[in-house]
Amino acid sequence: MKILVTGANGLIGKKIVKQLVSNNKHEVFATSLKKMQLEGAQTFTSNLQNADINNLIEQLKLDAVIHCAALSSPDACEVDRFVCKKMNIEVTSRIASACRDYSTYLAFLSTDFIFDGIKGDYTEEDAINPISYYGESKMQSEEMLKTLGIPHAVIRTSLVYGYEEKLSRPNILTRVVQYLGKQQKYRVPTDQIRTPTLAEDLAKGVITVTENKINGLYHIAGDTKISVADFATTIAKTFNLEESLLQKVTTRELSEPAPRPLNSSLIIDKARKDLNYNPTPLAEGIAIVKSQMNL
């Protein structure tokens, strides 16, 4: 297959490209806003907000697009809704329309922030009700994909963690290690419940969906339901960092621009059944990342 990965300078995009390249079955293309090199893939810079996406798909003769590119900081989305709309909604719409025009399969990365966090333990059948503009932008994209009627999958995930060199933005694990490694305090919420996802596991699930051109909605996440504060504590213990530097607070005390769903934990039974998805246990996942960081 000829597969294009957008947002390949981010953690998820990089892991997907690496796994696609390693199995030697595909011709892999990767785009990002900044110049990068990914061994085994044809990489090029592209501002998707003004790129000729139809021409891109036609010239590369793509079989599938894995769309990871997004403004994924909830606070950045809340503060600058104009940029969020252009990147998360309009770019996705243009990519989806181009996929429709050239009969190209699309795998779209979505989020647990599409839920309001009141119930928790969300399945693919549960009603969505985002409380932040980031969640709203992903919801609008999901709804748009339904109306286009193209072959596609929507993949929702939760609190992805992992390590790669020169990432476009940090994740909770790298932040905890960075702050505590410098003996700096780091505030973490005790009342936000998530299902942390090892980036390699998510990449594997996305690739399974894409290679088989599976249509539908899937929750691909970890299988441990845990508070962000307890997750950060587990990271600190694994990396032998000073746990007392973690300041455990409530979401209200954090006072972040974007509202957070308090319990956005995802149920992954459908992915287990349909995709043979089996996530890495949380403690083992953190240890894997520690070994990757040579710490």
C-alpha positions in Angstrom: 0.0 0.0 0.0 1.0 3.6 -0.5 0.2 5.4 2.8 0.5 9.0 3.8 0.9 10.0 7.4 0.1 13.6 8.3 1.6 15.2 11.4 4.5 12.9 11.3 6.6 15.2 13.5 4.4 14.3 16.5 4.7 11.4 18.8 1.8 9.3 17.3 2.8 10.1 13.7 6.4 9.2 14.2 5.5 5.9 15.9 3.1 5.0 13.0 5.7 5.8 10.4 8.4 3.8 12.1 6.1 0.7 12.4 4.9 1.0 8.8 8.5 1.2 7.5 9.7 -1.6 9.7 7.4 -4.2 8.2 8.6 -3.5 4.6 5.1 -3.9 3.1 4.3 -0.4 2.3 5.5 2.7 0.5 5.4 5.3 3.2 5.0 9.1 2.8 5.1 11.5 5.8 4.3 15.2 6.0 4.9 17.8 8.7 5.1 21.5 9.1 8.8 21.5 9.9 11.6 19.7 8.1 12.3 16.2 9.3 13.9 12.9 8.3 12.3 9.6 9.0 14.4 6.6 7.9 12.6 4.5 5.2 9.9 7.1 4.5 9.6 9.8 1.9 9.2 13.0 4.0 8.3 16.5 2.9 7.2 19.6 4.6 3.7 20.8 3.9 1.4 23.4 5.5 -1.9 21.5 5.1 -3.9 24.7 5.7 -3.0 25.9 2.2 -1.6 22.8 0.4 -3.2 21.3 -2.7 -4.3 18.1 -1.0 -6.1 16.8 -4.1 -2.9 17.1 -6.1 -0.9 15.5 -3.4 -3.2 12.4 -3.3 -3.3 12.2 -7.1 0.5 12.6 -7.6 1.3 10.0 -4.9 -1.4 7.6 -6.0 -2.2 6.9 -2.3 -4.2 3.9 -1.1 -4.7 5.4 2.4 -4.2 8.5 4.5 -3.6 8.4 8.3 -4.5 11.8 9.5 -2.6 12.6 12.7 -2.0 16.4 12.1 -4.0 18.6 14.5 -3.8 21.4 17.0 -3.9 19.0 19.9 -3.4 21.2 22.9 -6.8 21.8 24.5 -5.7 25.1 25.9 -4.3 26.4 22.6 -7.6 25.4 20.9 -9.6 27.2 23.6 -7.5 30.4 23.4 -7.4 30.6 19.6 -10.5 29.0 18.2 -9.9 30.4 14.8 -6.6 28.5 14.3 -8.1 25.4 15.9 -11.0 25.5 13.5 -8.7 25.9 10.5 -6.4 23.1 11.5 -8.7 20.6 13.2 -11.9 21.0 11.1 -11.1 22.7 7.8 -7.9 20.7 7.0 -9.7 17.5 8.0 -12.6 18.4 5.7 -10.3 19.1 2.8 -8.3 15.8 3.3 -11.6 13.9 3.5 -13.0 15.5 0.4 -9.8 14.7 -1.5 -9.9 11.0 -0.3 -13.5 10.9 -1.6 -12.5 12.2 -5.0 -9.7 9.6 -5.4 -11.3 6.7 -3.5 -8.6 6.8 -0.8 -9.1 5.3 2.6 -8.9 7.6 5.6 -8.0 6.8 9.2 -8.7 9.8 11.5 -7.3 10.3 15.0 -9.9 11.6 17.5 -9.9 12.0 21.3 -11.6 11.0 24.6 -12.2 14.8 25.0 -15.2 14.3 22.8 -17.0 13.2 26.0 -18.2 15.4 28.9 -16.5 13.1 31.5 -19.6 12.7 33.7 -20.1 9.0 33.2 -16.7 7.5 32.4 -16.1 4.0 30.9 -17.2 5.2 27.5 -17.9 2.8 24.7 -18.3 3.6 21.0 -22.0 3.6 21.5 -22.1 6.4 24.1 -23.4 9.8 23.2 -20.7 12.5 22.7 -20.9 15.9 24.4 -17.6 17.8 24.3 -17.1 20.6 26.9 -14.0 22.1 25.3 -13.4 23.6 21.9 -10.7 21.0 21.2 -13.4 18.3 21.8 -15.9 20.3 19.7 -13.4 20.4 16.8 -12.9 16.7 16.8 -16.7 16.1 17.1 -17.4 18.3 14.1 -14.8 16.3 12.1 -16.3 13.0 13.1 -19.7 14.2 12.1 -18.4 15.5 8.8 -16.8 12.1 7.9 -20.2 10.4 8.4 -21.9 12.7 5.9 -19.2 12.2 3.2 -19.8 8.5 3.1 -16.2 7.7 2.4 -14.4 4.5 3.6 -12.9 5.6 6.9 -12.2 4.8 10.5 -12.4 7.2 13.5 -9.9 6.2 16.2 -10.4 7.8 19.7 -7.6 7.6 22.2 -6.6 8.8 25.6 -3.6 10.5 27.2 -0.9 9.1 24.8 2.5 8.8 26.3 5.9 7.9 24.9 9.3 9.2 23.7 10.8 10.2 20.4 13.6 12.7 19.7 12.7 16.2 18.6 9.0 15.9 19.2 6.7 18.8 18.1 5.3 18.9 21.7 5.8 17.1 25.0 3.4 14.6 26.6 2.7 14.0 30.3 5.5 11.5 30.7 8.2 13.7 29.2 6.9 16.7 31.2 7.0 14.8 34.5 10.5 13.6 33.7 11.7 17.0 32.6 10.3 18.9 35.6 11.2 16.5 38.3 14.6 15.8 36.7 15.3 19.5 37.2 14.0 19.4 40.8 11.0 21.6 39.7 7.5 21.2 41.0 4.8 20.0 38.6 1.0 20.2 39.3 -1.2 17.2 38.4 -4.9 16.8 38.9 -6.3 14.2 41.3 -9.8 14.2 39.9 -9.2 13.6 36.1 -9.5 9.9 35.3 -8.0 8.7 32.0 -6.9 5.5 30.3 -3.2 6.3 29.4 -2.1 4.9 26.0 1.4 3.8 25.1 2.2 5.4 21.7 3.4 2.1 20.2 0.2 0.4 21.1 -1.9 3.1 19.4 0.3 3.0 16.3 -0.1 -0.7 16.0 -3.9 -0.4 16.3 -4.1 2.4 13.7 -2.0 0.4 11.3 -4.2 -2.7 11.7 -7.2 -0.6 10.9 -5.5 1.0 7.9 -4.0 -2.1 6.4 -7.4 -3.8 6.4 -9.3 -0.7 5.5 -11.7 -1.3 8.3 -14.6 1.1 8.5 -16.1 2.3 11.8 -15.4 3.8 15.1 -12.8 2.4 17.6 -11.5 3.3 21.0 -7.8 2.4 21.1 -6.3 3.2 24.5 -4.8 1.6 27.5 -6.7 -0.8 29.8 -5.8 0.9 33.1 -8.2 3.5 34.5 -6.2 5.9 36.6 -6.1 9.5 37.8 -3.6 11.8 36.1 -2.0 12.4 39.5 -1.5 8.7 40.2 -0.2 8.2 36.6 2.4 10.9 37.2 3.3 9.3 40.5 3.9 5.9 38.8 6.1 7.7 36.2 8.1 9.3 39.0 8.6 6.0 40.8 9.7 4.2 37.6 12.2 6.9 36.8 13.4 7.2 40.4 12.4 10.8 40.7 11.3 12.8 43.7 7.5 12.2 44.0 7.1 15.0 46.5 7.7 17.5 43.7 4.3 16.5 42.2 1.8 19.0 43.5 -1.6 17.2 43.6 -4.4 19.6 43.0 -8.0 19.6 41.7 -8.9 20.5 38.1 -10.5 23.7 39.5 -7.3 24.6 41.2 -5.3 24.2 37.9 -7.5 26.9 36.3 -6.6 25.9 32.7 -8.2 27.8 29.8 -9.9 24.7 28.4 -12.4 22.7 30.5 -11.4 19.1 31.1 -13.7 16.1 31.2 -13.2 14.6 34.7 -13.6 10.9 33.7 -13.0 10.3 30.1 -11.9 6.7 30.5 -12.4 4.6 27.4 -13.6 1.0 27.1 -11.6 -0.9 24.4 -13.6 -4.2 24.2 -14.5 -3.5 20.5 -10.9 -3.0 19.5 -9.9 -6.2 21.4 -12.5 -8.2 19.6 -12.3 -6.7 16.0 -8.6 -5.8 15.9 -7.0 -8.3 18.3 -5.8 -5.2 20.1 -4.0 -6.0 23.4 -2.5 -3.0 25.1 0.8 -3.1 27.1 0.2 -3.1 30.9 0.8 0.4 32.3 3.9 -0.3 34.4 5.5 -2.2 31.5 4.7 0.7 29.1 6.4 3.3 31.3 9.4 1.0 31.7 9.6 0.7 27.9 9.7 4.4 27.6 12.4 4.7 30.3 14.6 2.3 28.3 14.0 4.4 25.1 15.2 7.5 27.0 18.3 5.7 28.3 17.5 6.8 31.8 
